[in-house]
Amino acid sequence: MSINRADLLMLNFNIIIMRLISFLLLISWSLLSQAQKHDYIWYFGTDWDQTQDGVQNTMFDFNTRPLQPDTRSGTLQFDRCNAVYCDAEGKMLCYTNGCAVVNAENRMMPNGDSLNYTLWFDNHWFEGSCDGGYPGRQDVLFLPDPGNPKGIYLFSKPRDLDENGNRHRIHVPRILSSYIDLEQDGGLGDLTTKNDTLYEGKLLGSYLTAMRHANQEDWWLVNPDTFSRFLVFLIDDQGIELVDSTQLEDITPFYASAGGDAKFSPDGTKYAYFNAVDGMRVYDFDRSTGKLSNLRLVPYNFSPPSVVFTTCEWSPNSRFLYMADGRSLWQLDTSNDDLESSRILIDNYNGTLDPFPTTFFISALAPDCKIYIRGGSSAFSMHVIHYPDELGQACEFVQNGVQMPFVTSTGGFPNVPRYRVDAEMKCDSTITSLFGEEIFWRYDLSTYPNPTSDYITIELPEQIGEGRLYILDMEGRLIWEHQVSTGIENLQVDMSGYDTGTYNVEFVPSDNKKRRVWTSRVVKVE
């Protein structure tokens, strides 16, 4: 068979057209993935007067370069209930603390008050005031309406008294659905419906999460109940429907409630559910049907029984799953069929009070490809996993490695779904995180004895090379410095001539492209 010149030209023309179409689709897909910035604003803290000292309202804006904590204006205080929704370009449209909804101008939306109000809230939680925010780490969630580009669903779970009116045994009796129309109030949005009952029954607190449907338009909403079932709702252009409530392996009803969290992997293929009672449960997830299957279990039998709150989060590549119980952080390798045998201890809580305990309370994968971990109390700092896609200690977990400009109250992150599940890049590693011009990533420096009346021994970081040691007083004044040569393992410093008090010891490497600093506090006594 021979091909004439005309046929050959037509074949080449078709190949060029196909390549051009493929290139345009690739560009369109790249632009689409870059524009999915619905989770680029994170709010924290308490909206107190910025002119006063104390706990302040802060934020992360992942649109900024470099990223660093900043103060914000606002009208809401957060307890732990927290959700923020941005447009595709990362501009904040609305946020909630679980009992009120605020628009892009930080004003209460019309009909935006009295979210989740119950007898328990009215009588036993700040006397029905929204000033303190609403409890619940993973109990509110914004989702875009697949049938209306100007519509936003808000799902929430109220707390209420038990059947006997016992305020000490609160439970979660329903899932509520509210709706925001962004065409109302001059384009700022209005809650056109509020607190509609989507589902009534005995539910577990926390664990409210969502995943985009395989058709890339609709959504799955998932929450466990107290009957060992995972309720799965389909949200499409026709509305919301409960499509699955298959009973899976036993989960503990009351004691698991609000004690952990649930996360879909960034690629949407797996679902993790974790608390101190039920352990870590990892399921396969079918984005076409909403079905959970193939349980892999890591029993929770490796921490003190007094632990209550736990948290989990996935690496951007969906291979590694991190789990923490307040005092310990582990990594699981989900490419291993035997999850329990893959468990690696990353670190134990170092006991830092900043000014309150900075234990491992809640974690979140951020748009900058890092995992942030907060304590459950007010603090000046957060923990960070710099490279969560790396195995074991190579993930570079740093306790108190993110310094905040003010104390941020309690411990919550915005509850958001995986908006970029269908994008090649699930996060943007080019977001540079400096957290203040003078703030480096902090590591612990070993100094002893502590307290001391005369000499201290400083153990220098291994395989770092040369650098410079500093001792500063609590007002930041430099009182001693020393150039450290390569190969020096430890150094003794005579502090007998110093006044009694607390001093900061810092070691900064000479070659410091990763902006790292090792620090310790030493108490000088008589």
ZAMI-769081 format. One record per residue (C-alpha): residue number from 1; residue in one letter; x, y negated, z. Coordinates in nm, 3 decimals. Example, Ala and Ser with C-alpha at 12.3 -4.5 7.8 and 13.67 -1.06 7.14 Angstrom:
2
   nr  rest     east    north       up
    1     A    1.230    0.450    0.780
    2     S    1.367    0.106    0.714
! end
This chain:
526
   nr  rest     east    north       up
    1     M    0.000    0.000    0.000
    2     S    0.140   -0.339   -0.100
    3     I    0.054   -0.686    0.027
    4     N    0.043   -0.970   -0.223
    5     R    0.171   -1.320   -0.151
    6     A   -0.176   -1.465   -0.086
    7     D   -0.255   -1.194    0.168
    8     L    0.082   -1.246    0.338
    9     L    0.023   -1.619    0.366
   10     M   -0.324   -1.559    0.510
   11     L   -0.179   -1.308    0.761
   12     N    0.087   -1.555    0.872
   13     F   -0.176   -1.828    0.898
   14     N   -0.393   -1.608    1.120
   15     I   -0.096   -1.524    1.342
   16     I   -0.016   -1.893    1.381
   17     I   -0.380   -1.971    1.469
   18     M   -0.392   -1.689    1.724
   19     R   -0.069   -1.809    1.884
   20     L   -0.200   -2.165    1.892
   21     I   -0.522   -2.049    2.059
   22     S   -0.323   -1.845    2.311
   23     F   -0.102   -2.146    2.383
   24     L   -0.402   -2.374    2.431
   25     L   -0.568   -2.118    2.660
   26     L   -0.246   -2.094    2.860
   27     I   -0.229   -2.472    2.895
   28     S   -0.597   -2.488    2.991
   29     W   -0.548   -2.211    3.248
   30     S   -0.242   -2.386    3.389
   31     L   -0.433   -2.713    3.422
   32     L   -0.728   -2.528    3.576
   33     S   -0.510   -2.359    3.837
   34     Q   -0.336   -2.685    3.922
   35     A   -0.669   -2.861    3.974
   36     Q   -0.807   -2.621    4.234
   37     K   -0.718   -2.843    4.528
   38     H   -1.035   -2.809    4.734
   39     D   -0.825   -2.722    5.042
   40     Y   -0.555   -2.993    5.014
   41     I   -0.667   -3.197    5.318
   42     W   -0.635   -3.053    5.670
   43     Y   -0.772   -3.242    5.970
   44     F   -0.678   -3.188    6.335
   45     G   -0.713   -3.349    6.672
   46     T   -0.941   -3.590    6.847
   47     D   -1.054   -3.919    6.695
   48     W   -0.960   -4.142    6.983
   49     D   -0.857   -4.506    6.963
   50     Q   -0.531   -4.518    6.767
   51     T   -0.405   -4.804    6.983
   52     Q   -0.404   -4.582    7.293
   53     D   -0.145   -4.329    7.395
   54     G   -0.240   -3.962    7.429
   55     V   -0.411   -3.710    7.203
   56     Q   -0.453   -3.847    6.852
   57     N   -0.626   -3.752    6.530
   58     T   -0.383   -3.622    6.269
   59     M   -0.386   -3.466    5.923
   60     F   -0.190   -3.284    5.655
   61     D   -0.242   -3.420    5.304
   62     F   -0.086   -3.169    5.064
   63     N   -0.121   -3.420    4.779
   64     T    0.164   -3.627    4.927
   65     R    0.533   -3.582    4.852
   66     P    0.702   -3.513    5.083
   67     L    0.438   -3.359    5.308
   68     Q    0.447   -3.481    5.666
   69     P    0.190   -3.510    5.946
   70     D    0.003   -3.837    5.948
   71     T   -0.259   -4.012    6.158
   72     R   -0.608   -4.053    6.017
   73     S   -0.925   -4.249    6.065
   74     G   -1.245   -4.065    6.138
   75     T   -1.558   -4.029    6.344
   76     L   -1.543   -3.665    6.456
   77     Q   -1.361   -3.481    6.731
   78     F   -1.270   -3.117    6.677
   79     D   -1.290   -2.839    6.929
   80     R   -1.209   -2.536    6.712
   81     C   -1.488   -2.539    6.453
   82     N   -1.330   -2.702    6.149
   83     A   -1.401   -2.717    5.775
   84     V   -1.294   -2.970    5.509
   85     Y   -1.395   -2.982    5.143
   86     C   -1.211   -3.173    4.868
   87     D   -1.281   -3.215    4.498
   88     A   -1.070   -3.029    4.241
   89     E   -0.806   -3.302    4.249
   90     G   -0.766   -3.292    4.626
   91     K   -0.976   -3.595    4.727
   92     M   -1.166   -3.536    5.052
   93     L   -1.545   -3.528    5.002
   94     C   -1.673   -3.412    5.342
   95     Y   -1.577   -3.240    5.664
   96     T   -1.744   -3.097    5.973
   97     N   -1.663   -3.009    6.332
   98     G   -1.953   -2.765    6.352
   99     C   -2.218   -3.003    6.487
  100     A   -2.197   -3.300    6.245
  101     V   -2.103   -3.365    5.880
  102     V   -1.906   -3.671    5.766
  103     N   -1.860   -3.810    5.413
  104     A   -1.553   -3.935    5.222
  105     E   -1.578   -4.277    5.390
  106     N   -1.569   -4.116    5.738
  107     R   -1.934   -4.200    5.801
  108     M   -2.199   -3.959    5.919
  109     M   -2.391   -3.826    5.619
  110     P   -2.765   -3.891    5.612
  111     N   -2.920   -3.600    5.802
  112     G   -2.565   -3.497    5.897
  113     D   -2.620   -3.477    6.271
  114     S   -2.759   -3.190    6.485
  115     L   -2.589   -2.911    6.292
  116     N   -2.604   -2.580    6.486
  117     Y   -2.801   -2.730    6.777
  118     T   -2.945   -2.468    7.018
  119     L   -3.063   -2.447    7.380
  120     W   -2.713   -2.341    7.482
  121     F   -2.558   -2.640    7.305
  122     D   -2.812   -2.887    7.439
  123     N   -2.786   -2.772    7.800
  124     H   -2.436   -2.633    7.846
  125     W   -2.193   -2.777    7.588
  126     F   -2.112   -3.142    7.662
  127     E   -2.485   -3.184    7.736
  128     G   -2.574   -3.162    7.368
  129     S   -2.318   -3.422    7.258
  130     C   -2.113   -3.367    6.944
  131     D   -1.829   -3.576    7.089
  132     G   -1.623   -3.268    7.173
  133     G   -1.693   -3.073    6.854
  134     Y   -1.830   -2.718    6.836
  135     P   -1.657   -2.396    6.947
  136     G   -1.569   -2.116    6.707
  137     R   -1.250   -2.066    6.507
  138     Q   -1.404   -1.927    6.188
  139     D   -1.773   -2.016    6.204
  140     V   -1.823   -2.293    5.946
  141     L   -1.745   -2.286    5.574
  142     F   -1.805   -2.508    5.268
  143     L   -1.858   -2.343    4.927
  144     P   -1.933   -2.506    4.590
  145     D   -2.273   -2.427    4.441
  146     P   -2.218   -2.215    4.124
  147     G   -2.536   -2.363    3.976
  148     N   -2.468   -2.731    4.044
  149     P   -2.130   -2.910    4.014
  150     K   -2.262   -3.178    4.254
  151     G   -2.386   -2.932    4.515
  152     I   -2.205   -2.790    4.819
  153     Y   -2.327   -2.516    5.051
  154     L   -2.239   -2.539    5.420
  155     F   -2.263   -2.212    5.611
  156     S   -2.249   -2.213    5.990
  157     K   -2.311   -1.990    6.290
  158     P   -2.464   -2.139    6.607
  159     R   -2.402   -2.013    6.961
  160     D   -2.701   -1.956    7.188
  161     L   -2.807   -1.799    7.518
  162     D   -2.861   -1.424    7.526
  163     E   -3.209   -1.267    7.537
  164     N   -3.227   -1.320    7.914
  165     G   -3.124   -1.685    7.897
  166     N   -2.780   -1.610    8.044
  167     R   -2.547   -1.894    7.952
  168     H   -2.241   -1.685    8.039
  169     R   -2.323   -1.425    7.771
  170     I   -2.372   -1.645    7.468
  171     H   -2.420   -1.474    7.135
  172     V   -2.445   -1.560    6.766
  173     P   -2.808   -1.501    6.658
  174     R   -2.804   -1.616    6.295
  175     I   -2.620   -1.755    5.992
  176     L   -2.746   -2.096    5.885
  177     S   -2.734   -2.255    5.542
  178     S   -2.727   -2.629    5.476
  179     Y   -2.695   -2.806    5.141
  180     I   -2.512   -3.125    5.040
  181     D   -2.617   -3.314    4.726
  182     L   -2.323   -3.535    4.620
  183     E   -2.547   -3.742    4.391
  184     Q   -2.726   -3.883    4.696
  185     D   -2.622   -4.186    4.906
  186     G   -2.435   -4.355    4.625
  187     G   -2.232   -4.047    4.542
  188     L   -2.117   -3.984    4.900
  189     G   -2.362   -3.703    4.966
  190     D   -2.666   -3.622    5.176
  191     L   -2.769   -3.304    5.358
  192     T   -3.088   -3.241    5.167
  193     T   -3.151   -2.922    5.368
  194     K   -3.009   -2.832    5.709
  195     N   -3.000   -2.536    5.946
  196     D   -3.206   -2.307    5.722
  197     T   -3.185   -1.949    5.848
  198     L   -2.996   -1.739    5.594
  199     Y   -2.978   -1.430    5.815
  200     E   -3.114   -1.352    6.161
  201     G   -2.960   -1.079    6.373
  202     K   -2.679   -1.009    6.618
  203     L   -2.355   -1.129    6.463
  204     L   -1.992   -1.144    6.566
  205     G   -1.853   -1.490    6.631
  206     S   -1.565   -1.592    6.401
  207     Y   -1.480   -1.384    6.086
  208     L   -1.691   -1.596    5.845
  209     T   -1.507   -1.594    5.513
  210     A   -1.567   -1.590    5.138
  211     M   -1.415   -1.471    4.812
  212     R   -1.485   -1.577    4.454
  213     H   -1.672   -1.325    4.236
  214     A   -1.481   -1.154    3.954
  215     N   -1.681   -1.367    3.709
  216     Q   -1.490   -1.669    3.849
  217     E   -1.813   -1.861    3.911
  218     D   -2.011   -1.696    4.191
  219     W   -1.906   -1.626    4.551
  220     W   -1.920   -1.346    4.807
  221     L   -1.983   -1.447    5.170
  222     V   -1.886   -1.189    5.434
  223     N   -1.947   -1.164    5.810
  224     P   -1.960   -0.859    6.044
  225     D   -2.254   -0.796    6.276
  226     T   -2.272   -0.606    6.606
  227     F   -2.391   -0.284    6.440
  228     S   -2.060   -0.197    6.274
  229     R   -2.171   -0.350    5.946
  230     F   -2.012   -0.608    5.719
  231     L   -2.287   -0.826    5.574
  232     V   -2.210   -0.931    5.216
  233     F   -2.406   -1.213    5.050
  234     L   -2.395   -1.307    4.681
  235     I   -2.406   -1.679    4.604
  236     D   -2.484   -1.753    4.238
  237     D   -2.680   -2.005    4.030
  238     Q   -3.004   -1.844    4.150
  239     G   -2.932   -1.896    4.519
  240     I   -2.815   -1.665    4.800
  241     E   -2.895   -1.296    4.845
  242     L   -2.789   -1.029    5.094
  243     V   -2.658   -0.752    4.868
  244     D   -2.476   -0.516    5.105
  245     S   -2.482   -0.424    5.473
  246     T   -2.313   -0.086    5.453
  247     Q   -2.219    0.058    5.791
  248     L   -1.845    0.117    5.804
  249     E   -1.620    0.259    6.073
  250     D   -1.715    0.161    6.429
  251     I   -1.633   -0.189    6.542
  252     T   -1.689   -0.300    6.898
  253     P   -1.987   -0.535    6.917
  254     F   -1.960   -0.775    7.210
  255     Y   -1.594   -0.777    7.307
  256     A   -1.472   -0.828    6.950
  257     S   -1.689   -1.138    6.904
  258     A   -1.489   -1.459    6.853
  259     G   -1.167   -1.281    6.954
  260     G   -1.005   -1.255    6.611
  261     D   -1.036   -1.355    6.249
  262     A   -1.080   -1.213    5.898
  263     K   -0.893   -1.306    5.579
  264     F   -0.910   -1.207    5.214
  265     S   -0.577   -1.160    5.042
  266     P   -0.488   -1.444    4.801
  267     D   -0.532   -1.209    4.503
  268     G   -0.878   -1.104    4.626
  269     T   -0.811   -0.729    4.630
  270     K   -0.797   -0.676    5.008
  271     Y   -0.982   -0.784    5.323
  272     A   -0.827   -0.788    5.671
  273     Y   -1.027   -0.789    5.996
  274     F   -0.832   -0.815    6.323
  275     N   -0.901   -0.846    6.695
  276     A   -0.761   -0.705    7.018
  277     V   -1.042   -0.450    7.055
  278     D   -1.080   -0.307    6.705
  279     G   -0.719   -0.346    6.593
  280     M   -0.614   -0.440    6.242
  281     R   -0.846   -0.306    5.970
  282     V   -0.751   -0.351    5.606
  283     Y   -1.003   -0.268    5.331
  284     D   -0.990   -0.274    4.953
  285     F   -1.236   -0.527    4.810
  286     D   -1.416   -0.507    4.476
  287     R   -1.482   -0.860    4.350
  288     S   -1.734   -0.732    4.095
  289     T   -1.960   -0.551    4.342
  290     G   -1.870   -0.701    4.681
  291     K   -1.792   -0.352    4.819
  292     L   -1.540   -0.281    5.096
  293     S   -1.367    0.058    5.092
  294     N   -1.054    0.259    5.176
  295     L   -0.997    0.159    5.539
  296     R   -0.640    0.149    5.667
  297     L   -0.620    0.105    6.045
  298     V   -0.347   -0.021    6.277
  299     P   -0.469    0.045    6.634
  300     Y   -0.414   -0.233    6.882
  301     N   -0.207   -0.052    7.141
  302     F    0.111   -0.252    7.160
  303     S    0.035   -0.560    7.377
  304     P   -0.079   -0.639    7.731
  305     P   -0.451   -0.573    7.788
  306     S   -0.500   -0.930    7.908
  307     V   -0.463   -1.061    7.550
  308     V   -0.793   -1.190    7.412
  309     F   -0.736   -1.401    7.100
  310     T   -0.565   -1.267    6.789
  311     T   -0.506   -1.399    6.439
  312     C   -0.396   -1.272    6.098
  313     E   -0.291   -1.418    5.763
  314     W   -0.162   -1.299    5.424
  315     S    0.152   -1.389    5.235
  316     P    0.096   -1.570    4.902
  317     N    0.195   -1.256    4.705
  318     S   -0.072   -1.054    4.898
  319     R    0.184   -0.792    5.000
  320     F    0.259   -0.889    5.359
  321     L    0.002   -0.931    5.634
  322     Y    0.097   -1.117    5.951
  323     M   -0.077   -1.048    6.281
  324     A   -0.033   -1.220    6.616
  325     D   -0.183   -1.171    6.962
  326     G   -0.078   -1.489    7.137
  327     R    0.261   -1.370    7.253
  328     S    0.392   -1.159    6.963
  329     L    0.399   -1.191    6.584
  330     W    0.428   -0.889    6.351
  331     Q    0.449   -0.833    5.977
  332     L    0.276   -0.544    5.796
  333     D    0.373   -0.428    5.447
  334     T    0.047   -0.339    5.271
  335     S    0.237   -0.176    4.984
  336     N    0.297    0.105    5.237
  337     D    0.002    0.344    5.267
  338     D    0.092    0.397    5.635
  339     L    0.044    0.043    5.762
  340     E    0.133    0.120    6.122
  341     S    0.476    0.256    6.028
  342     S    0.548   -0.063    5.830
  343     R    0.497   -0.292    6.129
  344     I    0.795   -0.521    6.203
  345     L    0.819   -0.746    6.507
  346     I    0.900   -1.096    6.384
  347     D    0.921   -1.276    6.718
  348     N    0.787   -1.312    7.071
  349     Y    0.656   -1.638    7.215
  350     N    0.949   -1.835    7.356
  351     G    0.753   -1.987    7.645
  352     T    0.764   -2.348    7.521
  353     L    0.533   -2.594    7.697
  354     D    0.472   -2.890    7.467
  355     P    0.317   -3.004    7.705
  356     F    0.087   -2.696    7.722
  357     P    0.165   -2.338    7.611
  358     T    0.227   -2.308    7.237
  359     T    0.120   -1.945    7.206
  360     F    0.016   -1.792    6.873
  361     F   -0.357   -1.871    6.860
  362     I   -0.459   -1.925    6.496
  363     S   -0.280   -1.902    6.160
  364     A   -0.342   -2.030    5.807
  365     L   -0.175   -2.000    5.467
  366     A   -0.131   -2.354    5.333
  367     P   -0.119   -2.490    4.976
  368     D    0.261   -2.533    5.019
  369     C    0.308   -2.150    5.046
  370     K    0.391   -2.163    5.418
  371     I    0.193   -2.010    5.703
  372     Y    0.126   -2.242    5.996
  373     I    0.042   -2.117    6.345
  374     R   -0.109   -2.325    6.625
  375     G   -0.140   -2.272    6.997
  376     G   -0.478   -2.279    7.168
  377     S   -0.399   -2.590    7.372
  378     S   -0.289   -2.947    7.307
  379     A    0.069   -2.972    7.180
  380     F    0.320   -3.187    6.993
  381     S    0.423   -2.902    6.764
  382     M    0.320   -2.607    6.550
  383     H    0.498   -2.290    6.439
  384     V    0.575   -2.215    6.075
  385     I    0.665   -1.915    5.857
  386     H    0.874   -2.071    5.582
  387     Y    0.898   -1.778    5.339
  388     P    0.606   -1.543    5.410
  389     D    0.670   -1.345    5.087
  390     E    1.000   -1.217    5.229
  391     L    1.041   -0.891    5.423
  392     G    1.107   -0.899    5.797
  393     Q    1.326   -1.172    5.947
  394     A    1.391   -1.318    5.601
  395     C    1.045   -1.478    5.629
  396     E    1.215   -1.739    5.856
  397     F    0.962   -1.788    6.132
  398     V    1.038   -2.098    6.341
  399     Q    0.864   -2.162    6.672
  400     N    0.768   -2.527    6.733
  401     G    0.923   -2.599    6.394
  402     V    0.667   -2.863    6.291
  403     Q    0.677   -3.176    6.503
  404     M    0.354   -3.377    6.511
  405     P    0.347   -3.757    6.558
  406     F    0.104   -3.719    6.850
  407     V   -0.040   -3.447    7.067
  408     T   -0.316   -3.267    6.877
  409     S   -0.597   -3.125    7.087
  410     T   -0.699   -2.758    7.100
  411     G   -0.614   -2.524    6.813
  412     G   -0.807   -2.510    6.489
  413     F   -0.733   -2.502    6.115
  414     P   -0.993   -2.577    5.846
  415     N   -1.171   -2.255    5.746
  416     V   -1.136   -2.237    5.365
  417     P   -1.170   -1.960    5.102
  418     R   -0.905   -1.865    4.843
  419     Y   -0.985   -2.123    4.576
  420     R   -0.691   -2.021    4.352
  421     V   -0.756   -1.647    4.350
  422     D   -0.761   -1.638    3.968
  423     A   -0.463   -1.869    3.921
  424     E   -0.121   -1.721    3.856
  425     M    0.023   -1.933    4.137
  426     K   -0.178   -1.904    4.460
  427     C    0.006   -2.200    4.616
  428     D    0.254   -2.473    4.523
  429     S    0.603   -2.411    4.659
  430     T    0.721   -2.743    4.512
  431     I    0.540   -2.932    4.790
  432     T    0.837   -3.051    4.994
  433     S    0.780   -3.031    5.368
  434     L    1.004   -3.264    5.568
  435     F    0.766   -3.357    5.850
  436     G    0.925   -3.694    5.916
  437     E    1.254   -3.834    5.792
  438     E    1.440   -3.740    6.110
  439     I    1.271   -3.404    6.172
  440     F    1.447   -3.082    6.073
  441     W    1.335   -2.721    6.107
  442     R    1.406   -2.633    6.469
  443     Y    1.559   -2.310    6.597
  444     D    1.639   -2.206    6.955
  445     L    1.994   -2.266    7.078
  446     S    2.114   -2.044    7.365
  447     T    2.260   -2.240    7.660
  448     Y    2.338   -2.107    8.009
  449     P    2.330   -2.128    8.302
  450     N    2.018   -2.341    8.304
  451     P    1.978   -2.533    8.529
  452     T    2.344   -2.612    8.591
  453     S    2.550   -2.824    8.827
  454     D    2.870   -2.827    8.620
  455     Y    2.957   -2.617    8.312
  456     I    2.723   -2.484    8.046
  457     T    2.804   -2.231    7.776
  458     I    2.657   -2.295    7.432
  459     E    2.624   -1.994    7.200
  460     L    2.654   -2.116    6.842
  461     P    2.443   -1.971    6.556
  462     E    2.603   -1.676    6.378
  463     Q    2.734   -1.712    6.021
  464     I    2.644   -2.079    5.997
  465     G    2.993   -2.221    5.974
  466     E    3.106   -2.559    6.092
  467     G    2.882   -2.828    6.229
  468     R    2.841   -3.086    6.499
  469     L    2.717   -3.054    6.858
  470     Y    2.534   -3.334    7.035
  471     I    2.406   -3.390    7.388
  472     L    2.142   -3.661    7.430
  473     D    1.948   -3.785    7.730
  474     M    1.567   -3.788    7.729
  475     E    1.562   -4.141    7.588
  476     G    1.757   -4.024    7.284
  477     R    2.090   -4.183    7.378
  478     L    2.396   -3.991    7.258
  479     I    2.622   -3.909    7.553
  480     W    2.851   -3.642    7.400
  481     E    2.938   -3.501    7.058
  482     H    3.187   -3.249    6.923
  483     Q    3.292   -3.119    6.580
  484     V    3.264   -2.738    6.570
  485     S    3.497   -2.541    6.341
  486     T    3.402   -2.229    6.146
  487     G    3.437   -1.909    6.347
  488     I    3.368   -2.058    6.691
  489     E    3.114   -1.838    6.870
  490     N    3.059   -2.035    7.190
  491     L    3.168   -2.352    7.362
  492     Q    3.183   -2.467    7.724
  493     V    3.085   -2.821    7.820
  494     D    3.148   -2.983    8.157
  495     M    2.834   -3.167    8.271
  496     S    2.944   -3.229    8.631
  497     G    2.983   -3.599    8.567
  498     Y    2.634   -3.645    8.426
  499     D    2.337   -3.776    8.622
  500     T    2.074   -3.525    8.733
  501     G    1.794   -3.483    8.482
  502     T    1.706   -3.314    8.152
  503     Y    1.926   -3.327    7.842
  504     N    1.880   -3.221    7.481
  505     V    2.155   -3.011    7.322
  506     E    2.158   -3.004    6.940
  507     F    2.370   -2.827    6.679
  508     V    2.349   -2.947    6.317
  509     P    2.538   -2.750    6.045
  510     S    2.762   -2.946    5.809
  511     D    2.617   -2.773    5.502
  512     N    2.250   -2.822    5.579
  513     K    2.047   -2.806    5.258
  514     K    1.764   -2.631    5.445
  515     R    1.749   -2.914    5.703
  516     R    1.788   -2.689    6.008
  517     V    1.874   -2.786    6.365
  518     W    1.931   -2.565    6.671
  519     T    1.817   -2.724    6.998
  520     S    1.792   -2.653    7.368
  521     R    1.700   -2.842    7.682
  522     V    1.933   -2.824    7.982
  523     V    1.848   -2.936    8.335
  524     K    2.138   -3.090    8.532
  525     V    2.114   -3.054    8.910
  526     E    2.338   -3.163    9.199
! end
